[in-house]
Amino acid sequence: MPEAPISFARGAPALELIPAAELADCAHAVALAEGPRLFAYGPGGGYGPLREWVAERHRVDPGRVVLTVGGLLGFVLFSGEMLARRPGRVLVEGPTYDRPLKILAREGTEIVVVPMDEEGLDPEALEAELARTPEQPSFLYTIPTFQNPSGRTLPSERRRRVVELLEEHDLPVLEDDPYGLVRYEGTAPPTLHELEGGGRVTYTSSFSKTVAPGLRTGYFVLPAGEAGAFEQRAVSTYISPPFLAQATIAEFLARGRFEPNLSMVKDGLRGRRDAMLEGLERAAPARASWNRPEGGYFLWLDLGNGGAAELLGRAEAAGVTFIAGRDFFPYGSGLGRDSLRLAFSYEPVDRIAEGISRLAGLLA
């Protein structure tokens, strides 16, 4: 049987970092304790004890928290409402997570890229875009911490400036933060939601990167007064969330397993990140450059010659996969041609080292 390709494309946790046995025991326990109620329709906002846990962690009323079937479906609900209220363009970082780009493109939305540098979103570029036309954008979508795909983190000073701008222009913001807790070193900056107070910033995260992605449990912390309408949109979309998955996570948390599990995840991913960085430092050609993320799943590699798509074909033939940078910009923009995203979250250390060695040989 041929060896599976070494995947630097999969933005998913390694299977050994998912606490499957503990989660199975939690699921069994809550199913017995809750009985038929757990398998029936219920409130669209999700399983009450888990909403309360999220609310306490973010210091908000539980009524402002809505659990969603993964974070991406929540993005569909949020973006649809924002575009209905204030039709027009949506601002995104360049590069940004490819799936929201596809969702917005399917709806025919004008997508405006706000440039990034090595420190993340450029506030001056955001200010220039907001001043470009009197018609205000529908909203800004941003991943300020360990960004997908770049791994970059927006510093505190820039976060404060972004908050000033959104207050000046009454700009709604969706702050996507699935990776923020997966930090290996350094000090976490405040979230935009914390700095702004949650009046214009909607905060979203999930348990996919800290517990298990297959449980498909995300959450939104919404401005006061908007959670009820968001919950109704969820109900009209999928009637009721899967309570067994949410209750399983709640039981996992109640047993005190969240922090120990998070430490295990961080230890496992830190070694993978280090293996990728060491491989690049040892073998990559001088014209290539990359960042050193303090957490998350990804790093961003710039080739300096616009050849990422051509490299992908040769890499796949050599048994290595990644995602070309162009996929993280609006289709047809011509951006991202000399960059690529490398995910270090899925493969073990030895395969990461081998995969980087193969890539470096192709670059040479």
C-alpha positions, -999 to +999 in steps of 0.1 A: +000+000+000+015+034-010+025+059+017-001+086+023+010+121+012+026+142+039-002+168+045+007+204+053-028+213+040-049+199+068-058+225+094-069+198+118-055+184+151-035+152+150-057+123+159-036+115+190-044+149+204-082+142+205-092+127+239-115+101+224-118+077+253-126+105+278-152+121+255-168+087+249-172+083+287-186+118+290-211+112+262-222+079+279-226+096+313-247+126+301-268+104+279-277+083+309-282+113+332-303+134+308-323+107+291-346+114+262-344+152+267-309+151+253-321+135+221-351+158+216-355+192+201-344+220+224-336+257+226-318+271+195-292+288+217-278+255+228-272+234+259-277+256+290-247+245+311-223+250+282-237+284+275-232+293+311-196+281+310-188+302+279-206+332+295-186+330+327-153+327+307-161+358+287-178+377+316-211+382+299-247+373+305-255+337+293-283+353+272-256+368+249-241+334+241-254+312+213-239+278+206-236+270+169-230+239+148-194+247+143-181+282+137-186+283+100-223+279+101-224+307+126-206+328+100-233+321+075-260+332+100-240+363+110-230+375+075-265+370+062-280+392+088-253+419+085-257+420+047-294+422+050-292+452+074-264+471+056-259+457+021-225+464+005-190+453+008-174+431+034-138+439+046-114+410+051-078+406+059-055+397+030-049+368+033-078+353+052-096+320+059-107+307+025-142+293+035-158+326+045-144+340+012-163+312-007-195+318+013-194+356+006-186+350-031-215+326-035-238+354-022-224+378-048-209+400-020-182+426-028-151+415-009-125+441-001-091+430+010-074+451+037-037+445+035-016+428+063+020+429+071+041+407+095+021+422+124-013+415+110-040+438+098-027+473+089-048+499+107-037+526+083-050+506+054-083+500+072-086+537+079-080+545+042-106+520+031-132+534+056-125+569+042-126+559+006-164+561+002-192+575+023-210+541+020-199+522+051-191+485+048-214+458+061-188+445+085-151+436+090-141+400+094-109+395+112-089+367+129-065+387+150-047+359+169-027+331+152-045+340+120-056+314+095-037+312+071-007+334+081-002+325+118+002+362+125-011+380+157-022+416+158-003+435+186-021+453+214-014+488+200-029+479+166-059+463+183-066+495+202-064+515+169-088+491+152-112+496+180-110+534+177-117+531+140-147+509+144-161+532+170-155+563+148-172+546+118-198+525+136-184+494+119-196+460+130-168+435+135-168+397+136-137+386+156-130+350+148-107+334+175-106+296+173-068+295+179-062+320+206-060+296+235-035+274+216-005+295+226+029+280+231+048+311+243+045+348+249+017+368+264-019+369+250-031+404+240-066+415+248-093+405+223-110+432+203-142+421+221-126+429+255-112+462+243-144+474+227-168+459+253-189+439+229-212+466+215-200+464+179-177+434+181-192+399+179-168+373+192-168+338+179-147+307+188-152+270+190-141+238+208-127+223+176-091+233+184-092+228+222-113+196+226-124+179+193-135+192+159-159+163+152-182+175+180-190+206+158-196+230+186-188+267+181-202+297+199-210+334+194-208+361+220-232+387+206-239+424+215-266+428+241-300+426+225-289+407+194-286+371+207-323+365+206-325+373+169-294+353+161-309+323+179-341+326+159-320+326+127-304+294+139-337+278+147-350+287+112-319+272+097-315+239+115-344+238+141-323+225+170-286+220+176-271+185+185-274+185+223-255+153+228-223+168+214-227+200+234-236+181+266-205+159+261-183+190+260-201+204+291-194+172+310-158+172+299-155+207+313-173+199+345-148+171+352-120+197+351-105+183+319-104+214+298-072+230+310-052+197+313-063+188+278-054+222+265-019+218+280-016+184+262-027+199+229-002+228+232+027+205+241+019+183+211+016+211+187+046+231+200+069+202+190+054+201+156+058+238+150+094+236+162+101+207+138+088+227+109+108+258+118+140+238+123+135+221+089+130+254+071+160+270+088+182+240+079+172+235+043+151+263+028+168+285+002+178+321+011+151+337-011+123+321+010+110+337+042+085+327+069+072+337+102+075+321+137+040+319+152+037+318+190+007+295+187-020+282+164-017+257+135-001+276+106+029+295+093+031+315+061+059+309+036+069+335+010+088+321-020+098+355-035+092+343-070+054+339-076+057+302-081+034+287-053+009+271-077+036+256-099+054+243-067+022+227-055+020+204-086+056+193-081+051+189-043+021+166-048+041+145-072+068+142-044+042+132-018+037+165+000+006+187+000-001+223+011-025+251+001-013+278-023-016+314-010-039+325-038-067+304-022-068+328+008-076+359-014-108+366-034-109+345-066-093+363-095-076+390-074-041+378-085-029+381-049-010+354-030+008+339-059+042+338-042+030+324-009+017+293+007+002+281+040+019+253+059-001+236+086+020+218+112-010+206+133-017+172+118+015+153+109+039+138+135+073+153+139+092+128+118+069+133+088+070+171+092+108+169+090+107+147+059+080+168+042+100+200+047+131+183+034+112+174+002+098+209-002+132+225+003+147+202-023+121+213-048+127+249-040+164+245-045 
